[in-house]
Amino acid sequence: MALLRQEADPGEAGLDPEALGRLDRHFAGLVEAGRLPGFLVSVARGGRVAHLTTHGLRDIAAGLPVEPDTLWRVYSMTKPVTAVAALLLVEEGRLSLDDPVADHLPAFADPRVYVSGSGSEVQTRPAAGPILVRHLLTHTSGLTFGFYHTHPVDALYRAAGLESSVPPGADLAETIEVYASLPLQFEPGTEWNYSVASNVLGRVIEVVSGQPLDAFFIERIFTPLGMTDAGFHVTDEQAPRLSEMYGEKEGGGGIEPIPGLPLHGRPRFLSGSGGMVCSAHDYHRFMELLRRRGELDGVRLLAPETVDLMTRNHLPGGADLRTFGSRPAHDEPGNEGVGFGLNCSVVIDPSRTQAPSGLGAYGWSGVATTTFWVDPGRDLTVQFMTQVRPRTSHTVFKDLKRLVHESLVG
């Protein structure tokens, strides 16, 4: 176990201590108001942590505090890790971004695209082209999530037992077969729709590498980077450090415990989309790998140009998520000025973003209100950890960006 520690004085790192105090007080206020159980926030410049705060509780009923070694379910913050795993195979020549997914997963050999209708009356046609590996990484594959409730194909996912993206009791290989049996919402490459694509990518990694996804992550990413607590489940020794999972009560009125991943014991379903658990130290190490363009402490995982490829906008014509993502779930003001790379968002127009952002800043968030970003122009990495699944949209991420940017003075 390794701990994240403050390594630099805020002033020396170009951060205003008074503004950082406002940041801490703001989120402490959410804890006192019963909207968050507790939180951890870290801000680093040049790789050195210059602000680290823990506040509140990781387990309210047990009265256990958030500490630097607390473990967090990062959910969709798993996706950039899965992207790095895929890019390792690309650099080795074992995988190409332009490979048809069917070359590795034959169930996707004949994709069909939704045309009209709903339920048993759905009409489809053959896709004009194959789903490519790059479509999985950019969420332009035509796949979806069952919980959106915005499109007839979403309903087909739910009817197939995919409300939570995985049929009960299924492993990754079995789940991918179900995905492949369902129609795509649109032609691959023509729209952006956040989806189960990273689970499919995880299975591609398994087939190409010949290893289970968790074993590949441990051997090729976690161990080389010293991510000593990262994985797809917690051990008996780690379990006391895992934060309790909370959800917003219906109708407001605070938060309450709810079930949450990871399982105690290795799960059958290894989710490259959202299955990871780690400490703040671990995710800081991963952020630093990206900030340093593929190298950390003498260990190089990726070439600089590969990280640059991952963290630039891949949406056609320089589009942002709001204009290229035509699904109602993505038509949100917060998507203006933000493009998408390989499993991460990328700021392409700071003047249009809802919260202060640096040009080229990239990152992603998780459903339990965890988030990170790397801002190359400011040599800045930020992470925020808590464990609350909101029922509606909230301002935590927007407030965090505003407060961090107010602290940048040098």
N, C-alpha and C positions, 0 to 999 in steps of 0.2 A: 504494500500500500504506500502510495506517495501522496503528499498533501500539496495543494495549491497554497502559495504564500505570497504576501506582498513583498516585492523586491526592489521597489524604487519609491522615492518621495514624489508625491503628486506634482508639486511645483517643478521639480527637476524634469519631470516627464511632460511638461506643458499642459498640466491639468490644474484647474482652479479648485482648491480645497473647499471653498465656500459653496461653489456650485455642486460639487460632489456631495456635500452635506445636504443640500436641497434634494438631490436624487435619493439619498438614503432615507430622508424624512418622508418623502412622498410615498415610497413603497412600504415603509414602516407604518404609515397611516392606513394603507390598505390591509395590513395585517391586523392592526388594532380595530379596524372596521369589520373584521371578519370576512374579508373578501379573498385574502390569501392566508394560508397557514403559516408560511414563512418563506424566505427567499435567500438566494445567494446571487451576488452580482460581482463580476470582475471586469476591470478595464485595464488594458495593457497597451503600452506604447513601445515600439521597437522590441517587442517580445518580453518586456519586463512588466510584471503586474504592478501597477501603481495605485490601484484602488481595489480593495477586496472587502466586501461586507457580507456577513451572515446575520440574519435576524429572524426571530419567530421560531416556529416549531416544525419539525419534520413529521411528528406524530402528536396530534393535539391530545388525544385521549391519554397517551402515556406520558405527556409532558416532556418529550424528547426534543432538544433544540436542533435547529439547522446548524451543521458544523462543516468545516472545509472538506471533511471526508465523507459527507452525506452522498448517497447514491441516488441517481435520478433516472427515471424513464424519459428518454429524450425523444421517443416516438419518431416523428419525421425528420429530426436531425440525424437519423440513421442514413437518410438518402445520400447526402454528400459523401459519407463513408463508402457506401455501395458504389458510387461513381468512381471513387479512387480505386476500389477493388477492380472494377471493370477496366479502368485505364491502365492498371498494372498489366493486365492481360493484353491490352492493345499494344503497349510498348514492347511486349515480348513477341508480338506477331502471331499470337494465338487467337486473337479476336480483332475484328475491324468494326468501326462505327457504321460502316456501310454493309455489313453482313446482314442478309435477311435473317430474322429471328428463327425462321423455320429451318435454317441450316443447322441449328443447334437444338431446337425444340420442334420436331416435325408436326406436332399438333396444330401449329400456326401456319401450315402450308397453304391453306385455302381460306383466308379470312373473308368474311362477308360483311357488308356495310349496311346499316339501317337505312331504309327508304321511307317507310310510313307505317302507321298502325300502332297497336299496342297489344300487350298480352299475347294470346294465341294468334292474333291477327297481324302480327308484325310482318312486314314485307322487307326482304333484303335483296342485295345483289352482290356479285363477286367484287371484291376490292380491285381497284385499277392497278395497284402495285402492292408489294409486300410490306409488312412491318419490318423496319430496319432497327438495328441496335440503337442507332442515334435517336430514333423516335421514342424508344423507351427512356433514354436519358433526358430528353427534352419534353417529355409528356405530350407528345404530338402523335401518339400511336393510334388513337381512337378508342382506347380502353377507358374505363370509368370507375367510379365507386358506387356501390349499391345504396349508400346512405344519402346521396344527393337529393333524391325525390324531385328531380327536375326534367327527366327525359325518360321515354319508354324503355330505353336500354337499361337505365338504372333499375327499373322495376324487374327486368329480366334477371339482373344480378341478384336481387333480393329473392326472387322465386327460386333461384338456383342455390340458395343458402348462403349468399355472399353479403348479407347485411353488414357483417364485420370484416369483410374481405376474404374470409377463409371458411369453408364448410366445417362444421363441428367435427373435430377429431382428425382432420386431414393434415397431411404433411405438405411441404412446398411443392413437390412434384405432382401430387394429386390435385392440389389447388390450381396449378397452372393448366391442367387439362380442362378444368371447368371454365376458366377464363377463355381458353381457346375455342370452346364450344359455343360461345355467345357472340352476337354480332358486334361490330365496332360502331361507335356513334358517328364516325366520319372517316373519310379517306385518310390513311396515314400521311402525316406531314402537312395537313391542310389547316389544322386548328390546334390550340393548346387546351388540354383538359387534364387537370391534376387527377391522378388515377392510381390503379394497382400496378402500374408499369414497373415500379422498382422491385416488386415481388417477382415479376417475370425476369427482370434483369438479374436478380439474385439466383434464380434457377439457371440462367445462362452461365453465370459464373461457376456454379456447381458443375455443370456438364463440361464446360471447357477446361476447368482446372482439375476435375476428377476428385474434388474434395467437398465435403459439406460446407455450407456457407460460413458457419461459425468457425470451423477449423481454418478456413482460408483467411478470414479476418484476423484470427489470433496469430497465425504464422506470418502473414504478409504485412499486417498493419499494426495491430495492437502491441505485439512483442517488440518489433523494431522501434516503435515510437515510445515505448515505456508506458503504455496505457494499461496499467496493472489491474484496474478494476473493471475494464470494459468487457462486455459480453452480451449474450442473449438470455442469460438468467443469472440469478445470484446464488452463491454457495451458502451453506449453513453459517460459515464464518462471516460472510458479507451481510447476511440478511438483517441483522440489527441496525445496520447503517442505511437501509433503504427507506426512503421517504414514503409515508402513507399517501395514497392517492385520494384526491377529493374532487367533487363536482359541485357546481352551483345548484342550490336548492331551487326547485320549480317555483316560479313566482318571486324569486329573490329571497332575501332573508338569510344570506350567508352560504356556507359550504358544509358538505357532509361527506363522510368516507364513501367511496365507490370502489368496485373492483378495478384493478389495473395490472397491466403487464409490468415486469416480466414474471413468469412463473417461477416458483421455487423448484428447481430441477430443470434440466434441459427440455425445451419445448419441442414437440413434433414439428411445428410450423416455424421455420426460421425466416423471419420477415426482413428482407432488405429494404422494405418500405418504412418500417417503424418498430423493429423489435429490440433495439439496443438499450442497454442500461450502462451508465458510467458515472464517474465522479467529475467534479469541475476540473480537477487536475488533468484527467484524461482528455476532456474535450478541449481544454486549453492547448494541450500538446497537438491535437489534430488541427486546431485553428492555426497554430504556429507552423505546422507543415505547409499549409496553404499559403500563409503570409510570406514564408520564405521560399515559395515557389518550388516545393517538392523535396526540400532537404531540412533536416532538423538534427542538431548536435552531431554532425558528421555522418548521419544516415540519410542517404538519398533514396526516396521511393519512386519519384517521378521526375522527368526532365522539366526544367522551367517552362518550356513551350507547351508541355502537356497541361500543366496547371493553368497557364494562360488560356488554353483552349477551353478548359472546364469552366473558367470564370468569366467568359465573355458571352454576350447575348447571341443566342442561336435562332431566335425567332425571325422568320423571313422578313426582309426589307427593314430590319431594325425596329420591328413592331414591339409594343409593350404588351404586358399580360392582359390589359383591359381590352385592347383593340383586337388582339389575335385570339384571345380566349372568349369565344362567343357564347359559352354556356352561362346561364344566369348566375351560377355559383361563383363566377370569376369577374362578373361585371361590377366591380367595387372600386370606389375612388382610390383606395390604397394600392391598387395595381397600376395606376397611372405613373408613367416614367420609369417603370420597373420591367426589365426584360427577364429572360431565363436562359441560363447556361446549361451545364450538364448536372442536373439535380441540385441546382442552387439558383436563387434569384440574383439579378445583377442590375444595379442602378444605371440607367442609360440617360436620364434627364432629371437631375436634381431639382430643377425648377418646377417640375410637375408632381413630385412625390408628396405624399400627404404629411410626412415627417421629414425633418432635416436629414439629408443623406449626402454622402460624397460620391462623386462620379466614379463609377467602377466598383463601388462597394458591393460585396456579395455575401450571401449567407442563407439561412433558412430557419424555420421555427418548427416547434412540435405542438401537438394538440393539447398537451398538459401545461401550456403557457411557458414553454422553454424557448429560447431563441439565441442565435449568435449572428455576428457579422464580422467581416474583415474589411477594413477600409485601407487599401494600399496607399492612397494619396496622403493619408494622415498617419500611416504606420500604426494603425489602431486595430485591436481585436477586443471584442466585447462579448460576454455571455451573461445570460440571466436564467436562473434555474428556480422553478417552483413546481408544484404538482396539483394543478387545478384544471379540470376540463370545463370550460365555460359553456353555457347554454346559448348565449348570444355573443355577438362581436363585442369586444372590449377595447380599451385604450391602452392597455399595459405596454404593448410594443411601441406604439406611437409615442407615449409618454417617455419611455426609456430612451428612445432615439433623441427626442428633444432635450432631455436632461443631460444625456452624455454630450451632445453637441454644444450645449451651453457651457460645459466644463472645459472645452478645448480652447486654450489660450496661447498655445505655442506649438 
